[in-house]
């Protein structure tokens, strides 16, 4: 099912989607935690500085490994005392905890900063079948997908596994909608349905918070 989304990946402009100001991020971290010493932000900065020279596959692996190494999976209700909260990468890394959306957003921001074109990346909201593809039990879940080309099978970066798999190897994931900072796609449709910042209030909110923290999203 996820593999069918491959043909829906669109071509967008080449404008850099975002800029990360680590000096401002560290100031924001100090106001959040009361501690100006945040080694994990320095580690993230070093990763993003060094990984630019890597191949695309190596960049995917580097971003994926970093968030699995520095973030422990915790449900929102236990982390934020809310049933659903989309954290900024700064919030996720300073707490060292997050759920599926937080992993996906952190990896997405990292890969954009590493020069992966926005049109090759999608945040995909899915129903994840618990226990395997044949299970009748599913739950809401979010993953990040990378498309080598609009027609290619996407690679799935998931908080549930440290390994990156082609979509065909994840029959347990049933796509509901996908989005990035350029568009929103429902199911397997080929064209963008609307601006994700208009349709998704949580996405709009997390982008606004990132902007205030030091991750500036560039508008068209």
C-alpha positions, 0 to 999 in steps of 0.5 A: 500500500505504501509503495503505491504512494511512489507515483504521487511524489511531485516535483517542487522548486529548488529553494532551500526549505529551511535554515537552522541557526544553532546559536539561537537554538542553544538560547532557546534550549536554555530558556526551555531547560534552564541549562545553557549546556546542551551537548546533544545540540552540538552533536546534532550540529556536528552531524549536519555539518559533516554529513553534507559530503555523504551520499544520499543513502548515507545521509538517510542513515545518519539522520535515522541513527542520530534520532534513534540514538538520542531519543527514547520512544515515549507516548505523548500522554507520558511525555507532555500530559497530552493525548497528541502533541507534535514536538519540535526537534529542539523539544524532542532532543532536549527532553531525549524523548518523543513519539512517532511524529517527533522522530519523523519531524526530527529526521525530516528537518535534518534531511532538508538541512542536509540538502535532500530536496523537499519533494523527495520527502513525505511525512506519512500518517498511517494505520500500523497493524499491530503484530504484522500485516494480517493483524486486525488491530491497528493504531495511528502512526507516522513515518518519514518516506524518501523517494529517489524519484516520483515513480520510485518505491519509497524508503521508510524511516520509522520510529518502530525500527532502527532499520530503513526498509523499502515500502514493499517490506512494510505491508503492516503500514496502511497510508491515510494521508501524507504531507510535507511543507509544500503539499498535502496528499490524501490516500494515494492521490497524485496531486496535492489537495491543499496547503498542509499548513492550512489543513493541519493545525498541529503542523502549522503550530510546530512550524511556528514554534520551530521558527521562534526557536531557530529553525526558520522555514522559508516561504515561497 
